[in-house]
Amino acid sequence: MTSISRVEGRLKVTGAARYSADYPVDGLTNGYLVLSTIGHGAIRGIDTTDARRSPGVLAVYTHADPLPLFGGAESGIGYNWLPLRDDQVRYHGQIIGLVVAETFEQARDAAALVRVDYASVRPRTSLQDGIPGATLPEDVNGEPPLLDLLADGVASIDQALDASEVVVTATYTQPIEYHSAMEPHAAIAVWRDGYLTLYCGAQAPQLAAGTIAATVGVDPSRVHLLSPHVGGGFGNKILTCGHPVLAAAAAKALGRPVRIVLTREQTFGVTGHRSAMSQTVSLGADRGGRLVAVKHDAYAALSSGGDGYLYEAAPHTTSRYFYASPNIHVGQRLVTLDVPPQTPMRAPGPEAGSFALETAMDELAVRLGVDPVELRLRNYATTYPGRGVPWSGKHLDECYRVGAEAFGWSRRAPVPRAVVDGEWLIGTGMATAAYPAARYRTTGKVRLQADGTAVVSTATSDLGTGMWTVLAMIGADALGIPVSRVRSALGDSALADNPGAFASAGTASSGPAVHAAALSATRALLDLAVTHEKSPFHGMDRNQVRYERGDVVGPKRRIAFGTLLGITDRAGIDATETSALGPERERFAFTSFGAHFCEVAVNRWTGEPRLRRVTTVIDAGTIVNEKTARSQIVGGVIFGVGQAFLENTHVEPDTGRIANANLADYVVPVGTDIPPIDVRFLERPDTVFNPLGVRGIGELGTVGIAAALGNAVHHATGRRVRDLPITLDKILDA
């Protein structure tokens, strides 16, 4: 494994890296959103008189005085309607107005003067209350929402459970969760000569540019979106929310650039969240611990104002394939609520599903008196259940063994409450991590330049994940030159086609395209060498020259590619290549795997849980840059610690207001919450999946960690908490 520091690191630590709101633009104005203060109903009247008279105000837009948005509900927007298109209020915190003024403060103060008369209806806010009226989605990842994979002669999953020697059944819940990225959402829109330039944090620059083009009624070729640095996304910046759309429309209407920067509180209503979940898992096994039946049903909250497919599809993305069982049932149902729209959030589906499944597996291990690692090995799946195809690469069993040895799992006490350190009860727990490996059709471009450097480019983004560095490393490796001579270009919708950075597919998709483009560029260089009349290799047979570590090499001659380009009067030479999965998608299943081991201390008097140590072992193919890859896994583990111990959204039942819409009351992990995290990579290249052998890791680290922590709490205390977050009051009450 190679390990280097981020190529853009100096820009970031010196403050030179520009994020969405940082760009200096002449004539810039500022917009501030007006949000609804009821959870459901309609606007009977809206008075903007005082706001319009406020100092510095240029315009106030509402549904009664709307902006020119010409599109419908585009697929790239996280809503099922366009902002300010009607008088309906679908949730508390919905955009119902926009004030544009010379300064942010003027816009904010004027927005506070907007008076709204509502016809209010009590919102639906309780997942549990809505379960009796739950509905089925049309499909889940292309499969039926209620899916049964049953052995011959088995009539139903319940029959298989009834025939099992040991059965455990439990319900697990978790609340709405928020991304809480360091960079709040922001956008700057600038129109010139009918063309729109938009500075906006986006995980998928081309998707965002196309969405905004549709909403403001221009051809996509007239929208240029720039997002070179994104201060965290976690799925929250894949879709286009209302603020960049409104910034673009307002800038067009006013003839001046408009910047909209959301406050932290506004992000809780405008930009989405992970849906609340209730899951019931039943595991049937024989007394030897081999699974006979797995039944996993889930209810996910679905916003009445959001896209209908962004819920947590937990059972289909975990129990569907985590373990071998002759009988598997997964079921997904939806509960429509009047809450802000849900959006993808790191490891959508497996994050929630793994908490339920991996906790249930621990409960089964306790019931059987079997070690939790051994139980998982006894149910190890070598082929994908229901499809019968092997994984392109699976070394999860090695993750268990390596992790157990590194952690010291063999010293684990066999029963709960056996280890005490003063007033602290000490427990250990573990869980499996798995996340589907995705790879999308992607185009990369490489340019060899006369100064001896190279530029690798594609229209993806870097969310802090290390993409700037990884693409430079892949280009440097393919070209045989130092990384210092390679510059990455990304975060620009005008670059080579790229679906964006999400689904843990960034490196697996962009890397092979850039690698192929680099090899193509060297071939084009050799063609130039033998055909250009000024070239020292002119007239030679193509087989007589070769490219080698930045040089063109022929009989008795070796010239650096930059020198050759200079001799031939070329500023540079370009190559573009596209890479995608082929027929192998039908012959294999693609997944990244891992295992978490953790130690937790719980205060025997107060019930306070504290994380002491974590060991995580990852099987994700080739690791291009160990330094940034480790950061990805550490970040995922921290995400899971928040899910397990801290994060809890409080929705007021009567109003739908999110009562803790700030980082003082919506608690996320800080440095003192996190001990050193031991991350290990197996480094088993998966060349079936792509030529580089890489699979995604960005979301894998958070899958299963909440269950591992909950299992450790049970081992420490003997008390099982099935409702996240695992707080001291629940431990004491369990």
N, C-alpha and C positions, 0 to 999 in steps of 0.2 A: 504494500500500500504506500502511496505517496501522500505526503502531508505538507501543504504550503499555506501561508496566510492569504487572506482575501486580497485580490488585486485592487479592489476598490476600498480597502480598509482605511487607508490614509485619508481619502476623501470624507469618509464618514466620521472618523474621530476628530478631524479638524473642522468639521462643519461645512465643508465645501460641497458635499453631496446635496443636490437639490431635490426636495420632495415636492409634492403636488402644489402646495401653497407658497412655495419659495421663489417662484420665478418673477423677476422684475419685468413688468409690462407697463408701457406708457398708457396713461389715461385710465388706470385700473379703478373699477368701482367694486363695491362689496355688497353681497347679498346675505340676508339672514332669513331663515325659514320660520314661518308661523305654523305651529303644530296644534292639532286638536287637543282639547282638554276633556273630552268625553270618550267613552269606549265604544259607543255604537249609537247610530242615529243619523240625523241630517242637520244641515245648516239652514236655519230659517232666515237668518239675516246676518250680514257681516258689514260692519261700519269701519271704514278705513280713513275717514276724514281727518282725524287727528294725526294719524300716521303720515298721511301725505303732506301735512303742514309742518311736520317735524324738520328741524334743520338738516340740510344735506341730502334729504330724500329725493331720489330721482323717479322712482316708480314703486307702486304697490300692485301686486298681481294676486288675484284670487280666482275662484271658479266663476265669479260674476264679472270679472275683468281678466280673462285668461290670456296666457301666452299662446303664440301660434305653434301648437304641437299638432303635427299632421298625421302621425302614425297611429296605429292601434296599440294593443297590448303586445309588445314585441317579446320574443322569447328571451332576450337578454336582459329584460327588466325584472326585478324581483317582485313586481306587483302584477295583479291581473287587470289593472287599469292604469291610465296615465295620470300623473299628478295634476290637480286643479281642473280635471275634466268634468266633474259633477259636484253636487252638494252632499253626497253621501259620506258619512264618517264610518269607517270600518274598524278602527281601533284607536286607542289613546296614543297620541304621538304621531298621527298621520299628518303629512304635509297638507295644509289648507291655504297657505299663502306664502308669498315671497316679497320681502322688502329689499329694495336696492338703493343704496346711498353711497356717498363719497367714501365714508369710512365704515369699518366694522362696527365701531361703537355707535355711530349714528343709526345704522341699520338695525342693530340690536335694540336700541332704545325706542325706535319707532315701531318695531314689531310688537313691543309691549303695549303699545297704544291701540292696537287693533282689537275691536270689540266684536264678539261673536255671540249670536243668539242661536241656541241649539234646540232641536227636538230630540231629546235623549231617550234611549232605550237601554235597559240594563244589559250589559254585555255578557256574553258567555265566556267565562274565564277559567272554569274548573275542568281539568282533564277527566278526573274521576266522575264528575257529574255528567259529563258528555259521553261516557263509554256506552251506555245503553243505546244511544243513537248513532253509534259508529258506523262508518261506511267502508266499503272495500275500494281500493284503487283499481284502476283498469288492469295494471300489471306492475310487477316489481322487477326491474332489471330484465325485462323480457320474459319473465316467468309468471305464472298465476299467483295472485296474492295469497291464496291458500294452496299450498303445494305439499303433496304427500309422495314420499318415496318409500314404498312398502315392499317387504319381501313377499315372494309368492305364497299365496294362501292366507295372507294377513288381510283382514277386511278393513281395519282402521288402525290409526295410531293408538287409540284408546284400548283396543284389543291387545296390542303389543305391550302397552304399559301394564295391563291387567295380568299378562302372562309373565311379567318380570318378577324376579325374586326379591329385588330391592327397588323401591321407587322413592325419589325425593321430588317434591313439588314446592315451589315458592314463587312469590310475586316480588318484583324489583322495580323501583321507581327512581326517576331522576327529574329535576326541574328544568325549566328553560335555562340554557347556558349562553353566555355571550363571548365573542371573540376577544374583545378588549385589546385590540392591536395598539402598539405604541403610537403610531401615526393616526390621528383622527381622519375621517373621510374629508376630502377637499377636492375642489375642481376650479380651474381657471379657464374661461372660454374667451377666445379671441377670433373675431371675424375680419378677414381682409380679402377684398375683391371676390366675395362669394365663397371663400374657402374658410373652414373652421379649423383652428388649432386648439386642441384641448389638452391641458396639463391635468392629469387625473390619475390617482393611484389605481392601477388595474392589473389583475392577474392575467387577463387575456386582452391585450391592447386592441387586437383586430376585432374581436367580438364587441368590445365596448364602442369602438369607432363605428362599426356597422349599426349597432343599436341606436346610437345617438343620431346617425345620419337618417335613419328611418323615422325617428320621432320628430326631427326638425324639418324633414321634407327635402333633403338634398341627396345627391348621389354619393355613395360611400367614398368615391375617389376624392371628394371634396372635404373629407374629414381626416385630420391628421392628429392622432393621439400620442402623447409622449408620457412615458411612465418609467424612466430609467431606474429610479430608486423608489421602493415601496416599503414603508415602515411597518411591515407585518400585514398579513392578509388572512391566513388560516381559512380560506374559502370565502371570506366576507367581501372580497373585492373581485370575485369572478363576475358576478352579475352587475349590471348598471343600475344604481339606485336613482332616486328622483332628483338629487341635487345637481349632478352634472348635466342632466337633461334640461333642468330649469336654467342653469347657468348659460348653456348654449342658446336656449330660446331667448332669454332675457338680453344677452349680449347682442343677438341679432336684432331684437326689437329696439334696443337703445342706441345701437351703433357705437357701443363702447365695451371694452372687455369687462367681464364680471367674474369675481371670485366668490365662491361660497365655501366657507370652512365650518364644518359642523362642530358644535360643542360636544363634550363627552356625553352629556345627558341626551342630546339629540340622537346620537348614534344608537342609543338603546331602542328608539322607535323607528328610525328611518332605515337602518342598514341591516337589520335581520339578526337571527340567533339560531341556536340549535333547539329543535322542538322538544317539548317535554315528552316523557315516555313512561309507560307502564308496561311491564313485560312479565309474563308468566312462563316459567320453564319447568318441565317435568322430565326427569331422567329415569329411565328404567334400565336395570343392569342385572346380571347374574351375580352370585356371591363372590365370584372371582374378579369382579370389577369390569367385566366387558359389557359395553353398552348394548342393550337390546332395543331401546327406543329413545328417541330424542323428540320432544314436543316443545315448540317455542312459539308463543303467540305474543303479539305486541300491539299496543295502541299508541299512536303518535299524534301529537297535536298538529293541526293544520290551520294556518291562518285563513280567515275568510277573505282577507285582502291580498293573499300571496299566491304565487305560482303553486299549482297543485302537485308538483313532483319533488319538492325540496324537503320532504319530511325524512325522518330517520328510519330507513328501511333495515331495522336491526336483525330480525331473524334470518332473512335471506342472505345477509352478508356475514353471518357467523355460524349459527347452528346448521346452516345449509351445507357446510363443508369442513368445519374445524376438525371433526372427529369421525371415525368410521363407525357406522351403525347400520344394521339391516333395515331399520325403520326410522324415517325422519319425517317430521311434519314441521313446516314453518308457515306462520300466518301473520299477515299484516293488515291492520285496520286503522282508519283515520277518524279523528275527532275534530270537527271544525269548531274553532274558537275565534272570538273577536279580540285577537292579540296581534302584535306586529308580525309582518311576514317572516317566515323562517327562511334561512339561506343555508348553503353548505357550510359546515364547520369541520375543522380538522378531523379526518377519519369518519365522515358521515356514515352512520350505520354500524360499522364494527366498534366504534368507541362505546356507543350505548349497548350494543348487543353483547359485547365481550364482558361487560360488567355483570349482566344477567347470567350468561352461559358459564363464565369462568367462576363465578361465585357458586353456582349450582354444582359445578364439578367439584369444588372444594367441599360442599355440603355432602356430596355423594362419597367423597374420600373419607370424610369423618364418619359417616354412617357405616362404611365398610371396614374402617380401620386400616385403610390402604394409604401409603404415602402418596401425596398429590402428584408428584412427578411420575411415580410408577403407574398411577391410574391413567395418566395421559399417554404414557408409552403403551399401555395395554390396548388403547383405543386409537392408535396411530393410523392415520389414513394414508395409504400409498397411492390411491387413485381418487379422483374427484367424484364424490358420491353422486349417483344418478347419471353421470356422463360416462364413467368408466375409463376416462383418459388419465394418464399420469401427469404429474406436475413437470414443468420444464426443468425445475430444479427445486428440490425440497430436502433440507438438512435440519429440520426442526428437532429431530431426535438428538443431533449433535449440540444444538442450542441448549437443550435440557441438560445434557451431560457436562458441557463446558461451563454453563452457568451454575449448576449445582456444585461443581468442584471449586470454582472461583469464589462462590459465596460461602462455602462451608455448610451446605445443606445437610450433609450426613450427620452433623452434630445437632440437628434440630430435635427438640424434645418431642416425643410422640403424642403428648396430650396438652391441651390448653392450660394456661396459668401455672406452668411448671417452672418458668424462669422469672426471677424477681431481682431487680436492681434497686435497692432502697425502696422508694415509694413508687417505683415504676414497674409495671408488668411488661415483659418483653415477649414479642411474638414475631414469627416469620411467616411469610406467605409467598405464593408464586402464582403465575398465570401465563397463559399462552398469548402471543401476539401474532396476528395474521392480517394482511391487507392485500386486496387484489392488485396485481401488477398491471398497470395500464401503459399502453404505447399508442400514440396517435400519429396520423399522417402529418409529417413535418418537413419543411424545407429549410435547408441551411445554405449559407453562402460563405465562401472564403475568397479573400482577395490577397494575392501576393503583391507587395509593393516594392518600388525601386529603391527605397531606403533600407531594404532588407527586413522589413517587418511584415506582419500579416494581420488582417482583420477578419475575425469570424463573426457572423451576424445571423440573427433570426429574431422574429417578432415575439419572443417570449418575455417574461419579466423575472426579476430577482426580488423576492419578498424578504430578503435577508437569509435566504436558503443557501446562497453560495453559487448561484448560476453564473455570475460574472466570472468567477474563478474557474469553475468546472469547464465551461466552454473554452476558455483560454487554454486550459490544460489539455483538453481533448484535441484542440487544434494544434497545439505545440507538439503533442505526442505523434499525431499523424504526419506532421511536417518535419519532425526530427530537429526542432529548434527550441531554444529556451523559452519558457513562458514569458519572460521579460520582453520578448520580441513579438508577442501576440497580444492584440487588443480585441476585447469583446465589444460588440455593439448589440444592444437589446433594448427592450422597453419602448419600442417605436413601432407604431402600426404600419409604417411604410416599409418595413424590412421584410425579409422573406417570410412566406406564409407559415404561421405557427398558431396552433389552437390556444396556447397559453400555458401557464404554470398552475396546475391543479391535479387532483387525483393521483398524486405521487408519480406523475408521468413526465416531469420536466426533463430530467437527465436522460431517461430511457427513450424519450421521443426526440429531443433536440440533439443529444449527443451523437447518435448514429448519423443524423443528417449532416451535422458539421464535419464529422469524421469522413463521410463519403465525399463531401464537397472539397475537403482538403486534399484527398487523394486525386480527385478530378482536377484540381488546380495544378497539381504537380504533373499530371499527364498533359494538360494544356501547355504548361511551361516547356516540357520536352518537345512537344510539337513545334512550338515557337523556336526552340533552339535549333532544330534541323531544317526549318523552312525559311527563317528570316535571313536575308542576304548579309546583314551585318553581324550575324551570330558567328562566333568561332566554330560552331558545330554545323554550320550551314552545309547542306548537301550530304551529310552523313546518313547512313541507314539508321532508322529509328531504333533498331535493336542495339546500336553501338553506344547509345547514351542512356544514362539512368539518373534518377534523382536520389540523392543520398544526403540526409541530415542538413538540408538547407542549400545544398550545392547541386549543380548539374555536372555530371562526371562523364567524360568520354575518353577516348584513347589519348593518353598523355596530357590530359587537360582537366582541370577542375575549377569551376567558376561559381561563386555564390549567386543565388537566384536574383538578388538585388542588382548585382553587377551586370548580369545578363540582361535584365530589364532595362538598365541604363544604356547599355551598348546598343540595344535594339530600339531605343527611343520610346520605350513603353513606361508609362507611369505605374502600371500595374496590370495584373491579369486575374480575371475572375472565373469562378466556377460555382454553379448552383446545383444542388442535388436534393432529391426528395426521398424520404425513408418512411416505411410503414410496415406493419405486420403483414405477413403473407398467409399461405395456406396452413402454416403451423398453428394458427389460432384454432383450427378444428381438431388438431391432433393432441394438443396439450392444454393444461390449465396453468395459468400464470399467477403466482402469488409470492409475496415476500413474507418471511416468518421471523419470529423471535420469541424469547422467553424472558420474563421479568422475575427477579427474586428480590425481596425486600424485608427489612427489619423495622418494626415499629415498637415504640414504647408508649404505653398508656398509663397515665397517672391513676393509681388505684383509688384515690380519694375523689379527684375531680372528674375523671374520665377523659382528660385532655389527651388526644393522640399526637405523637410526634414521630416524624419519619427519621430514622437513624442512618440507614444506608440502602443503596439500590445497586443491583448488578443486572445488566441487560445484555443479552447476547443476540446478535442480529444475523440472519441469513438473507442477504439481499443481493447476491451476485457480486460483481466487481464493485469495489469502493474506489471511486476516482480520486477523491481527496478526503483522507481520513479526518483531517482537522474540521472541515465544515460538515462532514457526515456525522461526526460525533456530536457537534453542536445541534444538528437536527434531532438526533435521538434524545439528547439531554433536554432539548426544548419540548419534545413530545412527552417525556416522562413528567416534566414540570406541569405540562397541560393536564396530565392525568392526576397529578397531585391536587391540582385545583378542583378537578371534577370530584375527586374522592372526599376531600376534607373541607373545602372552603366555599365553592361557588354555588350560589342559591339565589334565584330571581324571585322577588316577592311581588306578586301581581295583586293589586287591591281588587277584591271580588266585585265591589259595587261600581267601580269606575274603570277598571282595566288599566289603571295607572301602574307603571313599574315603580314601586316605591323606593327602590335602591338603585336608581339609574345614575350611579356615579362610582368612582373607584375608591371612595371612602367606605361605602356600604356594600357594594358588590365586590367581595373580597377575592383577590387572586394571590397566588404565591409570591412571596418576596424572597430576597436572598437568605434571610435567616430561617426560612421554612425548608430550605433545600440543602441536604448534606452532599458531599461528593458523590457523584454518580459514576459507577464503573461500567463503561460501554465497551463491548468487544464485538468484533466483526469476524465472521467465519471466512470471508473472502473466497467464495466458491462461484466463479464466473458462470453466468447463465447465457451461454452463446446461442441457445435455441431461441431465446426471447429477442435478442438483438446481437449484432456482431461485437459490441463492446462488452457484453455479458452483464450489463447493469440492470438492476430493478429499483423501483422506487422505495424511499425510506421516510419521506417527509411526514407521513401520517402514521406509519407503523409504530413509532415509539410510544404513542399515547394509547394504543389498543391494549387493553388488558391490565394496565397499571392500576386503575381504580379497583379492579377486582383483587389484584395482588395485595393492595393495601388493606382492603376490607377483610381478606382472608387472614392477613397478619394480625389485624385487630381481634378477630375471633380467636386466633391462636394465643394471643396475649391474655384475653379476658374471658374466653368461653362464651362471649355474647356476639350474636350475629346481627348486623345492621344491614338491612336490605333496601333502605331508602337513602339516596344520596341527597346532600353530602353527609358523610359520617362525622357528626359533631358530638361533643361530649354529652349533651342531653340525651341523644339517642343511644349512646353507649350505656349510660346509666339506666335508661329505661328498658333496654333490651332484655 
